[in-house]
Amino acid sequence: MEFTMGRALNYTNLLASLLLVFLFSVNLGAQSWTLVDSIATLTPSSVAVDLSGRIYFSTSEGGILQFSEAGDSLRAFQPSGQEPPDLFTWQMLRTQAYFPFQQSLLIIDQNLNEVSHVTLPETVLGNAFLGADQHVWYVNSERLLIKYNPVLDQTVLSTSLQWYLQPSSIILSLHEYQNRLYIQFSQQVIILDLYGNYLSKLSIETEKPVRFLKNNLYFTDSEKIELVGLYDNEIKEMLLPNNVSPDHLLLTENFLHIFRNNYWYRYQKQTLP
C-alpha cells in the first residue's frame, strides 16, 4: 500500500514538473530578437552603457572609445597609462574607469573629458566605485568595506565583510546603484545600504559581471540572460539569440548588444520580460 501511494505521489510530482518545464520553455521561447547590425570591431576589454544609450569600450592599450547605440564612433580618450580599465556607468552622463594595477579611479563626462581622478590609499580587491556623495567605496585586502573621502584623504566608514564571505571568496565587482551597494563575489551578490548595513543576499550562477537595467540586476548564465528584480526578487529569463555565448553583453531598454569574436552584434528586442 505504501509502495502504491509512493508511486502515485511520484507520478503526480512528475506531471507537475513536466508542466512547469513546459510553461518555463514557452516563456523563454516567447522571447525573440531581430539582428539589426553586425560591426567588425576590436575586442573590448570592458564595456559599459550610460543611461542615454551611449556605449563605451576599453581597449587593450588602455584607451576608452565611445559609440552611439547605433554603433557610430563618437569619441576616443587615451589616459596616460597603457592599462585597460574596467568601465562602470555612473549617474546619467558620466562613466567610471577603474585601473586595477594603478589602483586608481578616473571619472569622465559624456564628452570623454576627465572630471576627477582618485588614487586609492591601499590595495583594493575587485574595483573601487565613486558614490553619489563623492565618497569612494572599496574593499581592502583585509576584506574591510571602506568608504573613503578622497578630498580629505580620510576613511569615513569601515565595516568587516567576514560574516558574508568565505575565506576562498573572490571579490568580483562593487557597484552603488539606486542608494544601495552591491558587492559581487563568487556565486553571490550581497546588498548593503549606504551605511554598510547588510540588507540581503542573492545567489547567482555566474561569475560574469552583473549589470543593472532600471529596477533589475542582470547577468548572462549559459545561453540566457537572467534578470532579478531589485525590490521584489522576481526572476525573469530571456534566451540569447542563436544560443551564443558572448564575450561581453549589454542590455538596454530597446536593444541587446553582444560582443563576440571581434564583432559587435546589435539586436532589437521584440518582447520585454
Backbone torsions as a table, in degrees:
resi	resn	phi	psi	omega
1	MET	NA	-43.2	179.2
2	GLU	-63.9	-38.5	-178.8
3	PHE	-64.3	-42.7	179.8
4	THR	-63.1	-43.4	179.1
5	MET	-64.5	-40.4	178.9
6	GLY	-61.8	-41.4	179.5
7	ARG	-64.7	-40.0	-179.5
8	ALA	-64.5	-42.7	179.2
9	LEU	-64.8	-42.7	-179.9
10	ASN	-62.9	-39.5	-179.6
11	TYR	-65.3	-41.1	177.6
12	THR	-62.8	-43.9	179.1
13	ASN	-63.5	-38.2	179.6
14	LEU	-63.0	-45.4	178.5
15	LEU	-60.8	-42.0	179.4
16	ALA	-63.7	-40.7	179.9
17	SER	-64.9	-42.4	179.4
18	LEU	-64.0	-37.9	178.7
19	LEU	-64.6	-42.3	178.2
20	LEU	-63.5	-42.3	178.5
21	VAL	-61.8	-41.8	180.0
22	PHE	-63.0	-48.0	-179.8
23	LEU	-64.0	-40.0	179.1
24	PHE	-62.8	-41.6	-180.0
25	SER	-66.9	-38.0	177.8
26	VAL	-63.1	-40.8	179.4
27	ASN	-61.2	-44.1	178.9
28	LEU	-67.8	-42.4	-177.0
29	GLY	-66.9	-21.6	-179.4
30	ALA	-69.9	-18.8	178.4
31	GLN	-75.6	135.2	179.3
32	SER	-138.4	152.8	-176.2
33	TRP	-133.3	147.6	173.1
34	THR	-119.9	123.3	178.3
35	LEU	-70.8	118.1	-178.7
36	VAL	-91.4	-38.8	-175.0
37	ASP	-163.0	152.6	169.7
38	SER	-131.0	128.7	-171.6
39	ILE	-123.6	123.8	173.5
40	ALA	-68.5	129.3	-174.5
41	THR	-151.9	169.3	171.5
42	LEU	-66.3	151.5	173.7
43	THR	-76.8	113.6	-177.9
44	PRO	-72.0	147.1	173.2
45	SER	-78.5	-31.8	178.4
46	SER	-152.6	153.1	179.0
47	VAL	-134.2	155.9	175.9
48	ALA	-155.7	160.4	176.1
49	VAL	-135.9	133.9	178.6
50	ASP	-90.3	178.2	-173.5
51	LEU	-71.2	-14.0	176.1
52	SER	-90.3	-3.4	177.6
53	GLY	97.1	-2.1	177.6
54	ARG	-70.5	141.9	-176.5
55	ILE	-105.3	140.3	179.6
56	TYR	-123.0	135.7	173.3
57	PHE	-114.8	147.7	159.6
58	SER	-110.0	140.4	-176.6
59	THR	-101.4	166.6	-179.3
60	SER	-65.2	-20.4	177.6
61	GLU	-89.4	2.0	177.1
62	GLY	95.0	1.5	179.3
63	GLY	-78.3	160.6	176.1
64	ILE	-122.7	123.9	-178.5
65	LEU	-112.3	142.8	179.6
66	GLN	-119.4	135.6	-179.6
67	PHE	-130.9	155.1	168.5
68	SER	-73.4	166.5	178.5
69	GLU	-65.5	-20.7	177.0
70	ALA	-81.4	-4.3	177.6
71	GLY	97.1	5.3	179.2
72	ASP	-78.9	133.3	177.9
73	SER	-69.6	130.4	-177.5
74	LEU	-111.4	-56.4	-174.1
75	ARG	-149.1	163.5	175.7
76	ALA	-137.9	147.9	-179.9
77	PHE	-138.2	133.2	179.4
78	GLN	-120.4	104.6	175.4
79	PRO	-63.0	170.3	-176.4
80	SER	-67.4	-31.1	180.0
81	GLY	-89.1	174.9	-179.5
82	GLN	-108.5	10.5	-176.2
83	GLU	-84.7	128.4	177.0
84	PRO	-68.9	124.1	-178.4
85	PRO	-85.1	160.6	168.1
86	ASP	-89.2	129.3	-173.9
87	LEU	-101.6	139.8	177.6
88	PHE	-140.8	134.2	175.6
89	THR	-76.6	149.9	-177.0
90	TRP	-142.1	121.9	-175.5
91	GLN	52.7	-152.2	-170.9
92	MET	-90.5	-40.3	-168.6
93	LEU	-120.3	17.7	-179.3
94	ARG	-133.0	155.6	-177.1
95	THR	-131.5	142.2	176.7
96	GLN	-100.7	137.5	174.1
97	ALA	-122.8	115.5	-178.8
98	TYR	-105.3	129.4	-178.2
99	PHE	-106.5	103.1	-171.6
100	PRO	-61.8	-42.9	-176.3
101	PHE	-75.0	-34.5	177.0
102	GLN	-78.7	-15.4	-176.4
103	GLN	54.3	50.3	-178.6
104	SER	-137.9	157.5	-176.0
105	LEU	-127.6	126.1	-178.6
106	LEU	-114.6	133.2	175.8
107	ILE	-109.8	127.8	178.3
108	ILE	-123.9	150.2	-179.7
109	ASP	-91.8	-172.2	-174.1
110	GLN	-68.7	-15.0	176.2
111	ASN	-99.3	11.3	-178.5
112	LEU	62.6	31.8	171.4
113	ASN	-91.7	141.1	178.7
114	GLU	-69.3	127.8	178.7
115	VAL	-99.3	-45.1	178.8
116	SER	-156.8	162.4	-179.8
117	HIS	-143.7	128.3	-177.4
118	VAL	-124.1	127.2	171.0
119	THR	-99.2	125.2	-175.6
120	LEU	-72.7	146.2	-175.4
121	PRO	-80.2	-7.3	-178.8
122	GLU	-156.7	175.0	-178.4
123	THR	-65.7	136.4	-175.8
124	VAL	-115.0	137.2	172.7
125	LEU	-95.8	133.4	-176.7
126	GLY	77.3	-122.6	180.0
127	ASN	-135.6	161.5	170.1
128	ALA	-94.9	155.7	-176.4
129	PHE	-144.3	128.3	178.5
130	LEU	-82.1	122.4	-179.6
131	GLY	-81.6	172.8	-178.4
132	ALA	-64.5	-23.2	179.7
133	ASP	-91.0	11.6	178.2
134	GLN	71.7	12.7	171.6
135	HIS	-96.3	151.9	-175.4
136	VAL	-103.7	128.4	173.6
137	TRP	-92.9	139.7	170.0
138	TYR	-160.5	164.9	174.9
139	VAL	-112.7	125.8	-177.5
140	ASN	-88.6	-179.4	-174.7
141	SER	-66.9	-16.3	176.2
142	GLU	-93.2	9.5	179.8
143	ARG	61.8	37.8	171.3
144	LEU	-99.2	132.0	173.3
145	LEU	-80.0	123.1	-175.2
146	ILE	-116.5	138.1	168.0
147	LYS	-114.3	120.0	-166.8
148	TYR	-119.5	133.0	175.4
149	ASN	-94.3	105.3	-175.3
150	PRO	-72.3	-22.7	179.9
151	VAL	-71.0	-45.7	-179.3
152	LEU	-92.1	-5.4	-177.2
153	ASP	54.5	50.8	-177.6
154	GLN	-133.8	144.9	170.6
155	THR	-84.1	123.3	-178.3
156	VAL	-102.4	-13.5	178.6
157	LEU	-155.0	139.8	176.4
158	SER	-146.3	124.8	179.6
159	THR	-143.3	142.5	-177.0
160	SER	-79.3	141.1	175.9
161	LEU	-101.9	11.0	-173.0
162	GLN	-62.1	-25.6	-178.9
163	TRP	-76.6	-15.6	-174.3
164	TYR	-111.4	-14.7	-175.4
165	LEU	-115.4	139.2	169.7
166	GLN	-77.8	156.1	-180.0
167	PRO	-56.2	-29.9	-177.9
168	SER	-90.5	-2.7	-176.2
169	SER	-65.7	139.1	178.8
170	ILE	-108.4	126.3	175.6
171	ILE	-72.8	121.9	-177.3
172	LEU	-98.9	-44.8	-179.9
173	SER	-161.4	162.7	-179.4
174	LEU	-139.8	132.1	-179.1
175	HIS	-136.1	141.6	163.5
176	GLU	-102.9	126.7	-176.6
177	TYR	-149.8	127.6	178.7
178	GLN	48.0	50.4	174.7
179	ASN	63.4	27.5	172.5
180	ARG	-135.8	159.1	178.7
181	LEU	-112.6	128.3	-178.4
182	TYR	-116.2	120.2	179.1
183	ILE	-115.0	115.4	-179.5
184	GLN	-95.2	127.7	171.6
185	PHE	-136.9	-171.3	-171.4
186	SER	-51.8	109.1	173.3
187	GLN	66.9	9.9	-179.4
188	GLN	-148.8	158.1	170.2
189	VAL	-128.5	126.3	174.6
190	ILE	-102.9	145.2	-174.9
191	ILE	-118.6	128.8	-179.2
192	LEU	-128.4	160.0	172.2
193	ASP	-83.2	-178.6	-174.8
194	LEU	-81.1	8.0	170.6
195	TYR	-107.4	6.3	178.9
196	GLY	83.5	11.5	179.5
197	ASN	-85.6	137.3	-179.2
198	TYR	-67.8	133.9	176.7
199	LEU	-112.1	-51.0	-177.2
200	SER	-166.1	-179.4	-177.8
201	LYS	-142.2	141.1	175.3
202	LEU	-116.0	133.4	172.2
203	SER	-94.2	127.0	-179.0
204	ILE	-130.0	147.5	-175.6
205	GLU	-99.3	49.7	177.7
206	THR	-159.0	155.4	169.8
207	GLU	-115.5	10.4	172.1
208	LYS	-76.0	159.5	-174.6
209	PRO	-60.5	139.0	169.7
210	VAL	-86.6	146.5	179.4
211	ARG	-133.9	176.8	-173.5
212	PHE	-130.7	140.2	174.7
213	LEU	-141.7	113.5	-176.5
214	LYS	52.5	-120.6	-177.2
215	ASN	-100.7	29.7	-179.4
216	ASN	-127.4	146.7	164.5
217	LEU	-100.7	138.2	-179.6
218	TYR	-138.6	157.3	178.6
219	PHE	-159.7	164.3	177.4
220	THR	-93.2	139.4	179.1
221	ASP	-135.6	102.6	-178.7
222	SER	60.5	-110.7	-175.6
223	GLU	-109.0	24.4	-179.1
224	LYS	-145.4	165.4	172.9
225	ILE	-104.0	131.1	177.4
226	GLU	-110.8	128.0	177.8
227	LEU	-113.0	134.3	179.6
228	VAL	-121.4	123.6	177.9
229	GLY	-64.2	129.5	-176.1
230	LEU	-70.3	-23.8	-174.4
231	TYR	-116.7	-14.6	178.0
232	ASP	-123.8	-2.6	-179.4
233	ASN	58.3	17.5	177.1
234	GLU	-67.6	133.5	-177.9
235	ILE	-105.7	128.8	176.4
236	LYS	-128.1	148.1	-177.8
237	GLU	-130.0	144.6	180.0
238	MET	-132.3	129.3	176.9
239	LEU	-69.9	141.6	172.9
240	LEU	-75.8	146.2	178.5
241	PRO	-64.2	135.5	177.3
242	ASN	60.0	17.3	178.0
243	ASN	54.6	36.8	-178.8
244	VAL	-75.6	159.1	173.2
245	SER	-115.4	100.1	-171.5
246	PRO	-75.7	153.0	169.3
247	ASP	-72.8	-41.3	175.9
248	HIS	-141.8	153.6	-179.2
249	LEU	-146.2	136.9	174.2
250	LEU	-129.8	135.4	179.2
251	LEU	-116.6	126.8	175.0
252	THR	-117.8	-177.0	-177.1
253	GLU	-63.7	-32.1	-175.0
254	ASN	-117.0	-15.4	-172.4
255	PHE	-135.3	158.0	169.4
256	LEU	-117.7	127.7	179.7
257	HIS	-113.2	120.5	179.6
258	ILE	-117.3	130.3	179.1
259	PHE	-114.5	119.2	-173.9
260	ARG	-158.4	132.4	174.4
261	ASN	51.8	48.7	177.5
262	ASN	63.8	25.1	174.4
263	TYR	-131.5	148.2	175.0
264	TRP	-112.4	114.2	-179.2
265	TYR	-103.6	127.0	178.8
266	ARG	-109.9	122.6	-179.0
267	TYR	-118.0	140.5	172.4
268	GLN	-88.4	132.1	175.9
269	LYS	-81.4	131.0	178.7
270	GLN	-92.8	-28.6	178.0
271	THR	-137.9	146.4	177.3
272	LEU	-104.4	145.1	179.0
273	PRO	-71.3	NA	NA
